Amino acid sequence: MTDTLPGRAVGAVGAEPFRRALAVHASGVVVITAQNDGVPVGLTATSFSSVSLEPPLVSFYVDQSSTTWPLLRGADHFCVNILASDQADLAARFATKGVDRFAPPTGWRPGPLGAPLLMGVSAHLICLPYETAEVGDHTLVVGLVAEANTHSQGRPLLYHQGRFGRFLAHPED
């Protein structure tokens, strides 16, 4: 890799220009849930991605200052709940600090291994911890998908420019 661009030295961009540039990228929204000592825990993530088909791996990033991450990290498995377009309130609830995220109106049930499965989502991926790595101020979490269940082929919930929204397909020609 080079350390210069034509005509200038390369350095890290400032936080605000970086944040503004990333805001124009839309991403899907998931809620990661687990159970730790019988207590359900969860958080919203917009950094979810597929990693590999063989083995089946997925990933997400979590801020190292997250108060939920230590509880998730201690779980022996977790669930990726892929949110549908009508679940912005659910995403906001799991992104809010100091609330009981699993209290009504959140609908959920224990999954086959105990992790909470949120109701009404497009899909559930039950994952076993595979690998973590500290990257900048976040932790990269990679999970091995042990079970995948699709519930709806509806539209996904997206995150764009600091807001939740819906996907609109281009008209077919």
N, C-alpha and C positions, 0 to 999 in steps of 0.2 A: 504494500500500500504506500501511497505517496503522502508526504506531509505538506504539500503545497498544491494550490489550484493555480492555473495560469494567472500570473500577475499579483498573487497575494498568498500569504501564509494561511494555513488552515488551522482553525481553532474551533472549539465547541461553540455552537450557537447558543444564544441566551435562552432562558426558560420561556419567556413570553412568545418570541417568534416561533419557537419549537412547538409550544402548545397551540398557537393559532394555526400552524401548518397541519398539525395532526387532527385538528378539529374538522377539517374538510374531508377527512377520511371516515366513511361510515363503517361501523363494525356491528357484528351481531352481539346479542346480550344473553348471558347465561347467569344462573344462580348456582353456585357451588354449595352443596350441603353435605353434612356429615353428622355423626353422632360421636360425642366424646364423653365417656363415663355416663352414658344414658341421657345426656343433654344434647338436644339438636342445636347445631350451629350452621351458619351460612353467610355468604356474601355475594354481592353482584360483581360480575367480571365482564369487561368488554374486550378483553385481550385473548379470548378463547380461539384456538386454532387446532386443526388436524395436524399431526406430525408425521405419521407413518401408517401405512396399511398393513405392513408385515414387520414387526408385530403391530397390532392396532394401538396407536398412541395418540393422545391429545394433550394439549397444554393450555395453560393460562398463567398470567403473571399476577402477583399480589404485592401490594406495597408492604415493605418491611416494617412500617410503623403500624400496620393493621393490628387491632386488638383481637380480631377474629382468627387471624392466621395461626397463632400458637395452638388454638383449639383444633383447627382443621388439621394442622401438621401432626397432631397427636393421634389422629384417627387412623384406623387400619384400612379404610376405604373411603371413597367419597362419591357423590353423584353430581354429574353435570346435568342441570335442568335447562334445556334449551327453550327459551321463552318465545311465546307466540305474540303476534302484533298487538293483541289486546291486553297485554300484561305489564304495561308501563308502571302501574301502581305497585305491582309486586317487585319489579326491579328497583323502584325507588325505596320501598320498604327495606329491602335487603342491603341497600346502600346507606341507610340511615343509622347513625350511632345512637345508642341509648334506648332502643325500643325492643320489645319482644317481637322479633321477626316472625315467629311461628304462631303467635296469637291470632285469633280471628281478626280480619277476614281471610288470613292465609289458610288455604286448604292444603293439607298434606297427609301422607300416611307413611309408616315405616316401610322401607324397601326390603328386598329379600335378605340383605345382610345387615339391615338396621338403619342405613342412611335415609334421611327424609326424602321422599319423592313428592315434589310439588304437583298439585293437581292442575290440569288444564294446559300443561306445557306441550310443546310440539314433540319433544323426545326426552328420554332419560338415558344417560350413559353411566353405568356403574363402573367405577375405576379403582384400581389398586395403585397405590403410590409406586412410581417407577423411578423417578429421579427428580432432584431439585438442585438448583444452582442460584447463587446470589449474583444478580446482574444489575449493576448500578444500585439504585435505591429500591429495587424490586426483587422478588424471588420468583424464578421460573419454576413452575410445577408441571411435571410431566406425569400423566397417568396412563396405565395400561387398561384398556377397555375390556372388562370382563363380561359385560352384558350391555346390549343396545336395544332399546325399544322405541319405536316411532309411533306416535299417537295421532298426529295430524299432519297433513301436507299443506297446512295453511301458511299464511305469510309470517315471516319472522319479525321480531322486535329488533329495531336498529337503534344505534346511538350515533348521533351526528351533531356537531356544533353544540355540544353540551346539553342536548335534548334527546328524548326518546321519540322514535317515529316509526313509520311503516314503509315497507317496500312497495313500490308501484312498478310493475313490469312495463317495458316498452310495448306498444301495440305490435302484434305480429303482422308481417307484411303479406 
